[in-house]
Structures are given as C-alpha cells and as structure tokens.
Amino acid sequence: MMRLRINELARSRAARLFALLQLLAGFALWPTFAHAQCSLGNAGLQTLSLTLPAQISIPRDAPVGTVLAQASVSDVFDSNNPTGVWCSSPVTAIYANQIGGLATSNYVIPTPVPGIGYTLTGNGDAVSTHTASLPASFFTSGCGQPRCWGTIATPLVLRLVKTGPITGVQTPLPVGRWMTLTVGGILAATVSVMNPVQVIGQTCSVTTPSVAVTLGPVPAKTFSGVGSTSNDMPFRIGLDCTGVTTNVGVTFTDVNNPGNTTTTLSLTPDSSANGVGIQIVAPNSSVVQYGADASTAGNPGQLMLGTVRNTSTNLMFGGRYVQTASSIHPGSADGIATFTMSYQ
C-alpha cells in the first residue's frame, strides 16, 4: 500500500509538471499567435523594381530641388492571387528607407551620396518614411476588392533630387532595396533599384580669368545726348567645358558699387571724366544688367548664355561708353567689373 501510494504521488507530480510545461509553452507561443493575425498573400510580397540612368551629370549650380532623373513601375493587383499583407486586427505599418535616414519635411528621402535624395509617389501620392497605425477596417473596405491588402500603390515613380552641392565623381548610388513596407511585422513590399547609378558633378573652367578691355580715346562729339553710345569694343571670356554639358550663365558685378543693378557701370574714383558710364553688350546684343557676385541660379542680373556641350568656347561680349548726363566733361573714364560664371 505504501509503495502504491508513493507511485501515485510520483505520477501526480509528473502530471503537474507536464501541465506547467504546457502553460509555459503557451506563453512562449503567444507572440506567434498574435503575429498570425496577419498573413502574406498567395503571391508573396510585392516587389517593385526600377532602372535609372547608369550615369547622371549634374551642373554645378543647378538649384536645390532639381529633378535629376526618374523611373516608374506599375503593378497589376490580382485579387485571386494577391501580393502584400492582410490583417484581421489593428497593426502598425512601417515605411523604411534602406539606404539612408528619415525623409525631410518635403518628402525627400536621403541617399548615401551627399547632395542627392529621392522621392517616391504611388498613384500620385507621396510615399515616404513613416509609421502608420492601420485599423482592422483598413483591410476590409475602401479598396474595391474582397479584401484590402497592405501594398504600395502604383504607378510608382522614383525621382532623384538635388539636395545640396555636388562636385566631381561620387560613389555610385547602390543597387538593391531602397524602401520597404512592413505590415504587422511581415514584410509586405519592397522598392528596388536594379542598376548602380554614377553621379558626376559638372563644372567648366574659365580660361580667361582676367580680361582687359581698351575702349580707346572717344571724342565727346561722338555722343548726341543721354543714352547715346560709342562703338562696341569686342572682348571674350574663354571657357573649357570638355566632358561637360551645361547651361552657362554669367553675372557682372560693379566693383566700385556692388549694389549696382542698372545697365551702367560706374567710373572708378580716379577717373577724371564725368557724364559718361560704361556698358557691356551681351552676345545677343542686349545690354548687360549688373548684379551681385553670386553663381546661384536666378541671381539678379544673371545672363543665361545657352547650352555648352563637351567643348572649349569663347563667349563674345562688347564694351562701350554711354552718355549719362546732359553734358560731358572729358578725361579718363575707367571702370572695373568682375564676372561670376554659373553652370546650370
């Protein structure tokens, strides 16, 4: 009897131990049970692949926000063989940039290359890094399908955007996943770039950094009143744009009066003449407006001269005197201007 009682006790303890192990196993499996409230579609995750130009040349002074290149991809959703993730309870959706950090306030997402970001638009709406809470109702209404699946809307357009200065040859933009969408802890969609992209910052070099223009002796009788001018004396600015295609601009600045935004260059303080100023005539025969010493695109007074493609060239200008007052006092009449090139 004693022996039987001992054996029963042993079996009872073993049974309690087994029940405890089952309970612990149940707790251990609880996260998997919650995870199972979401499921991946029969066709697996949505994969969106894009091909960008293999090489992108960026003019030095192109403004921030300039779109440098773009690619698009479309995806036809099949409700009978869906991609993406479906969930039966509220979940979190995470859009994550796989090649950099978080997007800026204007939805520009950083890349590893300084000065280059990218934007994504899905069916016209911005797709950017963020975390969203999706109610259970999200998966059952509003998409025109028996079920709504967590995917990225298409057509999807990826645009490379200038975000800062770019000079020289940069490390190529990476191949592979750039953006992922995770829904309820399950990878639902990926956006990938299929080819490396070489980024090259473009610039030209000035071959005539200093230009002296002699307007020559001009008789006072040459002028007939305010606004009348002497003959143009040609001069050139040389550029070497070998290997570069860019829109070239130039701004002339009045050294004696940097705030001058008129078309008349002031005379130097040591000039003895008065009643005259100096004009610069552009290649298109217009009179140059002076402006601030800056290469920024759209700088006041900036004169756009056209596109230069892989060549060395001379930009031809003219200099002349212009009568600025009703009477002219003869003497020396000198002016000094600087020029700042812009490559856009």
C-alpha positions in Angstrom: 0.0 0.0 0.0 2.8 2.4 0.9 4.6 1.6 -2.3 1.4 2.2 -4.4 0.8 5.4 -2.7 4.3 6.6 -3.5 3.9 5.6 -7.1 0.6 7.6 -7.5 2.2 10.6 -5.9 5.0 10.4 -8.5 2.6 10.3 -11.4 0.6 13.2 -9.9 3.8 15.3 -9.7 4.7 14.4 -13.2 1.3 15.3 -14.5 1.5 18.7 -12.8 5.0 19.3 -14.2 3.7 18.4 -17.7 0.8 20.9 -17.3 3.2 23.6 -16.2 5.4 22.9 -19.2 2.3 23.2 -21.4 1.4 26.5 -19.8 4.9 27.9 -20.3 4.9 26.7 -23.9 1.6 28.5 -24.4 3.1 31.8 -23.1 6.2 31.2 -25.3 3.9 30.8 -28.4 1.8 33.8 -27.6 3.7 36.3 -29.8 3.4 33.8 -32.7 -0.3 33.6 -32.1 -0.6 37.5 -32.3 1.6 37.6 -35.4 -0.7 35.1 -37.0 -3.4 37.7 -37.1 -1.7 38.9 -40.3 -0.9 36.8 -43.3 1.1 37.1 -46.5 -0.8 36.9 -49.8 -0.6 33.8 -52.0 1.7 35.6 -54.4 4.1 36.7 -51.6 5.4 40.2 -51.0 5.0 42.9 -53.6 8.4 43.6 -55.4 8.7 46.9 -57.3 11.9 47.2 -59.4 13.1 50.3 -61.2 16.0 51.0 -63.6 17.6 54.5 -63.5 20.1 56.0 -65.9 23.6 54.5 -65.4 25.2 57.9 -65.2 23.8 61.3 -64.2 25.7 64.5 -64.8 24.7 67.4 -62.6 25.5 71.0 -63.4 27.3 72.7 -60.5 24.8 75.4 -59.9 21.5 73.6 -60.6 19.2 74.7 -57.8 18.3 72.5 -54.9 15.1 70.6 -55.7 16.1 70.0 -59.3 14.9 66.6 -60.5 17.9 64.8 -61.9 16.4 61.6 -63.2 13.3 59.4 -62.7 11.9 55.9 -63.3 8.5 54.4 -62.9 6.9 51.0 -62.5 3.3 49.7 -62.4 1.9 46.6 -60.7 -1.5 45.0 -61.6 -3.1 43.7 -58.4 -4.7 40.2 -58.7 -7.4 39.7 -56.1 -7.3 35.9 -56.7 -3.5 35.8 -56.2 -2.7 38.8 -54.1 0.6 40.2 -53.0 1.1 42.1 -49.8 -0.2 41.5 -46.3 -3.7 41.2 -44.9 -4.6 41.6 -41.2 -7.7 40.9 -39.1 -6.7 43.3 -36.3 -5.2 46.8 -35.9 -1.5 46.8 -36.8 1.4 49.1 -37.5 2.7 49.8 -41.0 6.3 50.9 -41.4 7.8 52.6 -44.5 11.6 52.4 -44.0 14.4 53.8 -46.1 17.0 51.1 -46.5 19.9 53.2 -47.9 19.8 56.2 -45.5 17.8 58.0 -42.9 14.4 59.6 -42.5 12.8 61.9 -45.1 12.7 65.6 -44.8 9.5 67.6 -44.4 9.1 67.8 -48.1 9.2 64.0 -48.5 12.8 64.0 -49.9 14.5 60.8 -48.7 18.3 60.8 -48.2 20.7 58.6 -50.1 24.3 57.7 -49.2 25.6 60.3 -51.8 25.8 63.8 -50.4 23.6 66.2 -52.3 21.3 63.5 -53.7 17.9 62.5 -52.3 14.9 60.7 -53.8 11.2 60.9 -53.7 8.5 58.3 -54.3 5.0 58.8 -55.4 2.5 56.0 -55.6 -0.5 56.7 -57.8 0.2 60.4 -57.4 0.6 60.4 -53.6 3.8 60.8 -51.7 5.3 57.6 -50.3 7.8 58.4 -47.6 9.5 57.1 -44.4 6.9 57.0 -41.6 5.0 54.7 -39.3 1.2 54.4 -39.5 -1.5 52.7 -37.4 -3.9 50.7 -39.6 -7.3 49.8 -38.1 -8.8 46.4 -38.8 -11.3 48.1 -41.1 -8.5 49.2 -43.4 -8.2 45.6 -44.6 -12.0 45.2 -45.3 -13.1 48.3 -47.0 -12.2 51.1 -49.4 -10.1 49.3 -52.0 -12.7 47.7 -54.3 -11.5 44.2 -53.5 -13.0 41.4 -51.3 -10.1 42.2 -49.0 -7.7 45.1 -48.9 -4.0 44.2 -48.8 -1.1 46.2 -47.5 0.9 47.1 -50.6 2.4 50.2 -52.2 0.2 52.0 -54.7 1.3 52.1 -58.3 2.2 53.5 -60.7 5.2 54.2 -58.5 7.6 57.0 -59.6 11.1 57.4 -58.2 12.8 60.7 -58.7 16.4 61.6 -57.9 16.5 65.1 -56.4 19.4 67.5 -55.8 19.6 68.4 -52.1 22.9 70.2 -51.9 26.3 70.8 -53.6 27.7 68.1 -55.8 31.2 68.2 -57.3 33.3 65.6 -59.0 32.7 61.9 -59.4 30.7 60.5 -56.5 30.4 56.9 -55.1 27.7 55.2 -57.2 24.2 55.0 -55.8 23.6 51.4 -54.6 21.8 48.5 -56.2 19.1 46.7 -54.3 16.3 47.6 -51.9 15.8 51.3 -51.3 12.4 51.2 -49.5 10.4 48.6 -47.6 6.9 48.4 -46.3 6.3 46.2 -43.3 2.7 45.5 -42.1 2.1 43.8 -38.8 5.7 42.7 -38.6 5.5 41.0 -42.0 7.5 42.3 -45.0 4.8 43.4 -47.4 6.5 45.3 -50.2 10.0 46.3 -51.5 11.2 49.1 -53.8 14.5 48.2 -55.5 16.8 49.9 -58.0 18.3 47.4 -60.4 21.5 49.1 -61.5 24.3 51.3 -60.0 23.9 55.0 -60.7 27.1 57.0 -61.2 26.7 60.7 -60.2 29.0 63.3 -61.6 29.1 66.9 -60.6 29.7 69.1 -63.7 31.7 72.3 -64.0 33.6 74.3 -66.6 36.8 76.2 -66.1 37.4 79.8 -67.2 40.5 80.2 -69.4 40.5 84.0 -69.3 40.2 84.8 -65.6 41.3 88.4 -66.2 40.2 90.4 -69.2 41.4 93.9 -70.0 39.2 95.9 -72.4 40.5 99.1 -74.0 37.7 101.3 -75.2 40.2 103.8 -76.7 40.0 107.6 -77.0 36.5 108.7 -77.9 35.7 112.3 -78.9 33.0 114.0 -77.0 31.2 114.8 -80.2 30.6 111.0 -80.6 27.7 111.4 -78.2 24.4 113.1 -79.1 22.6 113.0 -75.7 21.8 110.9 -72.7 21.7 107.2 -73.7 23.9 107.6 -76.8 26.9 105.3 -77.0 30.3 104.9 -78.6 31.1 101.9 -80.8 31.4 98.5 -79.2 34.9 97.1 -78.5 34.8 93.3 -78.5 36.2 91.1 -75.7 35.9 87.4 -74.9 35.5 85.1 -71.9 37.0 81.7 -72.6 35.5 78.5 -71.2 36.7 74.9 -71.2 33.7 72.6 -70.8 35.4 69.5 -72.1 33.3 66.5 -71.0 30.5 68.7 -69.7 27.1 69.6 -70.9 25.6 72.5 -69.1 23.6 75.7 -69.4 26.0 78.6 -68.9 25.2 81.9 -67.1 27.3 84.9 -66.1 26.8 87.8 -63.7 28.8 91.0 -64.0 29.3 93.0 -60.8 30.3 96.6 -60.4 33.4 96.6 -58.2 33.0 100.3 -57.2 29.3 99.8 -56.4 28.5 96.2 -55.8 24.8 97.0 -55.2 24.5 98.5 -58.7 21.7 96.7 -60.6 21.5 99.1 -63.6 23.0 98.6 -67.0 25.7 101.3 -66.5 29.0 100.5 -64.8 30.2 103.4 -62.6 33.5 105.0 -63.2 36.5 104.4 -60.8 37.2 107.2 -58.2 40.4 108.1 -60.0 38.6 108.8 -63.3 38.6 112.4 -64.3 35.7 112.3 -66.9 32.1 112.7 -65.9 28.8 112.5 -67.7 29.6 109.0 -69.0 29.4 105.4 -67.8 30.3 102.0 -69.3 28.0 99.4 -70.8 28.7 95.7 -71.5 26.9 94.3 -74.5 25.9 90.6 -74.4 26.3 88.1 -77.3 22.6 88.5 -78.1 23.2 92.3 -78.4 21.3 93.1 -75.2 22.8 95.4 -72.6 24.0 93.6 -69.5 22.4 94.4 -66.2 24.9 94.4 -63.3 24.2 92.2 -60.2 25.5 90.6 -57.1 28.7 88.5 -57.2 27.0 85.1 -56.9 26.6 81.9 -59.1 23.2 81.0 -57.6 20.6 80.1 -60.3 18.4 83.1 -60.9 20.8 85.6 -59.4 19.6 89.1 -60.2 21.4 90.3 -63.3 22.4 86.8 -64.3 22.6 86.4 -68.0 22.0 82.9 -69.4 24.1 82.3 -72.5 22.9 78.9 -73.7 24.0 75.3 -73.5 27.6 74.2 -73.9 28.3 70.6 -74.8 31.7 69.0 -74.4 33.8 71.8 -75.9 36.0 74.8 -75.3 34.4 78.0 -76.4 34.7 81.8 -76.3 31.8 83.9 -75.1 31.9 87.2 -77.1 30.9 90.5 -75.4 31.4 94.2 -76.2 32.3 97.2 -74.1 31.3 100.8 -74.8 30.8 104.3 -73.2 27.3 105.6 -72.7 26.3 109.2 -72.0 24.7 109.6 -68.6 24.2 113.3 -68.3 23.3 116.3 -70.5 26.9 117.4 -70.6 30.2 115.5 -70.8 33.4 116.6 -69.1 36.4 115.0 -71.0 39.0 113.0 -69.1 39.9 109.4 -68.2 37.0 107.1 -67.8 37.7 103.7 -66.3 35.5 101.0 -64.8 36.1 97.7 -63.1 33.7 94.8 -63.2 34.1 91.2 -62.0 32.2 88.3 -63.7 30.9 85.1 -62.0 30.1 82.1 -64.0 27.1 79.8 -63.3 26.7 76.3 -64.6 23.1 75.0 -64.6 
